[in-house]
Amino acid sequence: MKKFARAIRRVGIVANSGKDQAPEFVRKAAKLILRSGRKVLTDSTTSLSAGLAMPVLPDALSLALEVDLVLVFGGDGTMLRVARETAESSTPLLGINLGALGFLTDVRSSDLPSALDRVWRGDFRVESRALIEAVGNSRGQSFQANALNEFVISRRMISRLIELEASVDGQVLTRYRGDGLIISSPTGSTAYSLAAGGAVVYPTAEVFTLTPICPHTLSNRSVIVNLNSTIRVKVISPKPETVLSGDGQNERQLSAGDVVTIRRSRHSIRLVHLTGTSFFETLRHKLHWSGSNIPAE
């Protein structure tokens, strides 16, 4: 990646302004970038919260289209938001972890100076991650939405089951009765799907995972299908109220008879990983698996 590293001349910064420590690290990053001879740009919210006198773009997508690399300061939620917002660009994202778990934010905030030095040297790799999309109707209005982790069709906060019929490539899979259904991308396997009992999937695998949430039928388990499949979910039960969310945000109300179609998006994102990082090492460390202290050979 040395050739690409030499081409990094303009660096964008996007931060979660709700994190107390974000302004401090954004200002620190800006100084390090300028010291390296590169230009710094930010979105308007980040600039305002950090008090930076730098070139400002109105939003994350406008910023991504003008820079060679975007630094994202926050947790996985911030990375998910920025990934969706910048989906139309091909600009790589590097996550700086200001949160807790951080599957998508590789770099600890305390390691920022050394991490940037490694980026300038080209000591990193760029990994493509598939986005997924959902199309359908909500209250008579058509919608289209992207997600990096998952789409969830679930009930509102009421103690009643909902019923959903799922089909894959035109073939009926089953009817689920329970709290809902998670349709996750490979990246999203370590998020809500994992908490609901789904399998851990390598993030570049070409698969969807369909995981029921608290199914009434105990034999219902996660089903893994090809990422190029078309998944259709029909709402059967009129009550309780059923909603669709993407990456835990942007809820849309669904009614009985509504159909949501979920497929691979034509967009993808590019994540920067420092050389030597490993998905399996991240699993052992973040999930505190037995064997997390396995010595390097």
C-alpha positions in Angstrom: 0.0 0.0 0.0 3.0 2.3 -0.2 1.9 3.8 -3.5 -1.6 4.5 -2.1 0.0 6.0 1.0 2.0 8.5 -1.1 -1.3 9.5 -2.7 -2.9 10.5 0.6 -2.6 14.2 0.5 -6.0 15.3 1.8 -7.4 13.7 5.0 -10.9 14.1 6.3 -12.0 13.9 9.9 -15.5 13.0 11.1 -16.2 12.6 14.8 -19.0 11.7 17.1 -19.6 15.0 18.8 -21.4 13.3 21.6 -18.2 11.7 22.9 -16.6 14.0 25.5 -13.0 13.1 24.4 -13.7 13.6 20.7 -12.7 17.3 20.4 -9.3 16.6 22.1 -8.4 13.8 19.7 -9.7 15.5 16.6 -7.5 18.5 17.4 -4.6 16.2 18.0 -5.1 14.3 14.7 -5.4 17.6 12.8 -2.0 18.7 14.2 -0.4 15.4 13.3 -1.8 15.4 9.8 -0.7 19.0 9.1 2.8 18.2 10.6 3.1 15.4 8.0 2.6 18.0 5.2 -1.0 16.9 4.4 -4.2 18.9 4.3 -7.0 18.5 6.8 -10.7 18.9 6.0 -13.7 18.2 8.3 -17.5 18.1 8.2 -19.4 21.0 9.7 -20.4 19.2 12.9 -16.9 18.0 13.7 -15.4 21.4 13.0 -17.9 23.2 15.3 -17.4 20.7 18.2 -13.6 20.7 18.0 -13.2 24.4 17.2 -11.1 23.8 14.1 -10.2 26.6 11.6 -10.0 24.1 8.7 -11.8 23.8 5.4 -15.3 22.6 6.1 -17.7 20.4 4.0 -21.4 20.3 4.9 -21.6 16.5 5.5 -19.7 13.2 5.5 -20.4 12.4 1.9 -19.2 15.8 0.6 -16.1 15.4 2.7 -15.4 11.8 1.5 -15.6 12.9 -2.1 -12.9 15.6 -1.5 -10.3 13.6 0.4 -8.1 10.5 0.0 -8.8 9.1 3.5 -11.4 9.7 6.2 -10.6 9.3 9.9 -13.7 8.4 11.9 -13.6 9.1 15.7 -16.1 7.3 17.8 -17.4 3.8 18.2 -19.0 1.2 15.9 -22.2 3.3 15.8 -20.3 6.2 14.4 -18.6 4.0 11.8 -21.9 2.5 10.7 -23.4 6.0 10.2 -20.4 7.3 8.3 -20.3 4.1 6.2 -23.9 4.6 5.1 -23.5 8.3 4.5 -20.4 7.9 2.4 -21.6 4.8 0.5 -21.4 6.6 -2.9 -17.7 7.4 -2.5 -14.9 4.9 -2.6 -12.8 6.7 0.0 -11.3 4.4 2.6 -12.3 4.8 6.3 -10.0 4.4 9.3 -11.8 4.0 12.6 -10.3 5.5 15.8 -12.0 3.9 18.8 -13.5 6.3 21.4 -16.2 3.7 22.3 -16.2 0.4 24.2 -16.3 -2.7 22.0 -15.1 -1.4 18.6 -15.2 -4.2 16.0 -15.0 -1.6 13.2 -12.7 0.9 14.9 -9.3 -0.8 14.8 -7.1 1.9 16.3 -7.2 2.9 20.0 -7.2 6.6 20.5 -4.1 6.3 22.6 -2.3 4.8 19.6 -3.2 7.6 17.2 0.3 9.1 16.6 1.9 5.7 15.8 -1.1 4.6 13.8 -0.9 7.7 11.5 2.9 7.2 11.1 2.2 3.7 9.9 -0.4 4.9 7.5 2.0 7.5 6.0 4.5 4.6 5.5 1.9 2.4 3.8 1.9 -0.1 6.6 -1.8 -1.1 6.2 -4.2 -2.9 4.0 -7.6 -1.9 2.6 -10.5 -4.3 2.9 -13.8 -4.1 1.0 -17.0 -4.6 3.0 -20.4 -5.2 1.3 -23.4 -3.0 2.1 -26.9 -4.4 2.0 -30.1 -2.6 1.0 -33.8 -2.9 1.8 -36.6 -1.7 -0.4 -40.3 -1.7 0.4 -43.3 0.5 1.5 -44.0 2.1 4.8 -47.4 3.8 5.4 -47.9 3.9 1.6 -44.5 5.5 0.9 -41.8 3.6 -0.9 -38.3 3.6 0.7 -34.8 2.4 0.0 -32.2 2.1 2.7 -28.6 0.9 3.1 -27.0 -0.8 6.1 -23.6 -2.2 6.9 -24.5 -4.5 9.7 -28.1 -5.6 9.5 -31.8 -5.0 8.9 -34.1 -6.0 11.7 -37.9 -6.5 11.4 -39.3 -6.6 14.9 -42.2 -5.7 17.2 -42.6 -2.6 19.2 -42.2 -2.8 23.0 -45.2 -5.0 23.7 -45.3 -8.6 24.9 -46.9 -10.2 21.9 -45.4 -12.3 19.1 -45.3 -11.1 15.5 -45.4 -13.4 12.4 -43.2 -13.0 9.4 -42.9 -15.1 6.2 -39.4 -15.2 4.7 -38.5 -16.4 1.2 -35.1 -16.7 -0.5 -34.9 -16.3 -4.3 -38.6 -17.0 -4.6 -38.6 -20.1 -2.4 -40.5 -19.9 0.9 -38.1 -20.5 3.8 -40.5 -20.5 6.7 -42.9 -18.5 8.8 -41.3 -17.1 11.9 -43.3 -16.4 15.1 -41.3 -14.5 17.7 -39.9 -11.1 18.5 -38.6 -10.6 15.0 -35.9 -11.4 12.4 -32.4 -10.2 11.8 -31.0 -10.2 8.2 -27.3 -9.5 8.6 -24.3 -8.9 6.3 -21.0 -10.6 7.0 -19.8 -7.5 8.8 -22.9 -7.6 11.0 -22.5 -11.1 12.2 -20.7 -9.9 15.4 -23.5 -7.4 16.2 -27.2 -8.0 17.0 -27.2 -11.4 15.2 -24.5 -12.7 17.5 -26.4 -11.6 20.6 -29.5 -13.5 19.2 -27.5 -16.7 18.7 -26.3 -16.3 15.2 -23.0 -17.6 13.8 -19.8 -15.6 13.6 -19.1 -15.0 9.9 -15.8 -13.9 8.5 -16.4 -10.3 7.3 -15.4 -10.8 3.7 -17.5 -14.0 3.3 -20.2 -13.8 0.6 -23.2 -14.7 2.8 -26.4 -13.3 4.5 -27.3 -14.6 7.9 -31.0 -14.8 8.8 -31.4 -15.1 12.6 -34.8 -15.2 14.4 -35.2 -13.2 17.6 -36.7 -15.3 20.5 -38.5 -17.7 18.1 -41.6 -19.4 19.4 -40.5 -22.6 17.6 -37.3 -23.7 19.3 -36.1 -25.5 16.2 -35.8 -22.2 14.3 -32.1 -21.4 14.0 -29.9 -19.1 12.0 -29.9 -19.8 8.2 -26.9 -18.8 6.0 -27.6 -18.0 2.3 -25.6 -16.6 -0.5 -25.0 -12.8 -0.4 -26.3 -12.6 -4.0 -29.7 -13.9 -2.9 -32.8 -11.9 -2.8 -34.6 -12.1 0.6 -38.3 -11.2 0.9 -40.0 -10.8 4.3 -43.7 -10.4 4.4 -45.5 -9.1 7.5 -48.3 -11.5 8.4 -49.7 -10.3 11.8 -51.6 -7.0 11.9 -50.7 -6.5 15.6 -48.6 -5.7 17.4 -46.9 -2.8 15.5 -44.0 -4.1 13.4 -41.0 -1.9 12.4 -38.0 -2.2 10.2 -34.6 -0.7 11.2 -31.2 -0.6 9.6 -28.1 -0.7 11.8 -30.4 0.1 14.8 -31.5 3.4 13.3 -34.2 5.0 11.0 -37.2 2.9 12.0 -40.0 2.5 9.5 -43.5 1.2 10.5 -44.8 -1.8 8.6 -48.3 -3.1 8.3 -49.8 -6.5 7.6 -49.2 -7.5 4.0 -46.1 -5.2 3.6 -43.1 -6.9 2.0 -39.5 -5.8 2.5 -36.9 -7.0 -0.1 -33.3 -7.2 1.1 -30.4 -7.8 -1.2 -26.8 -6.9 -1.6 -26.3 -3.2 -2.3 -24.4 -2.0 -5.4 -22.3 0.0 -3.0 -19.5 -1.2 -0.7 -17.2 0.5 1.7 -13.4 0.3 2.1 -11.9 -0.1 5.6 -8.3 0.6 6.5 -6.6 -2.0 8.7 -3.0 -1.7 10.0 -0.8 -4.5 9.0 -0.8 -7.3 11.5 -4.3 -6.9 12.7 -6.5 -10.0 12.5 -10.3 -10.6 12.7 -9.7 -13.7 14.8 -7.4 -11.8 17.2 -10.2 -9.1 17.5 -12.7 -11.8 18.3 -10.5 -13.3 21.0 -9.8 -9.9 22.5 -13.2 -8.2 22.2 -15.3 -11.3 23.2 -12.9 -12.5 25.9 -12.8 -16.0 24.4 -10.8 -18.7 26.0 -7.4 -18.7 24.4 -7.3 -14.9 24.0 -3.7 -15.0 25.4 -2.5 -17.4 22.8 1.2 -16.5 22.3 2.4 -15.5 18.8 4.4 -18.2 17.1 
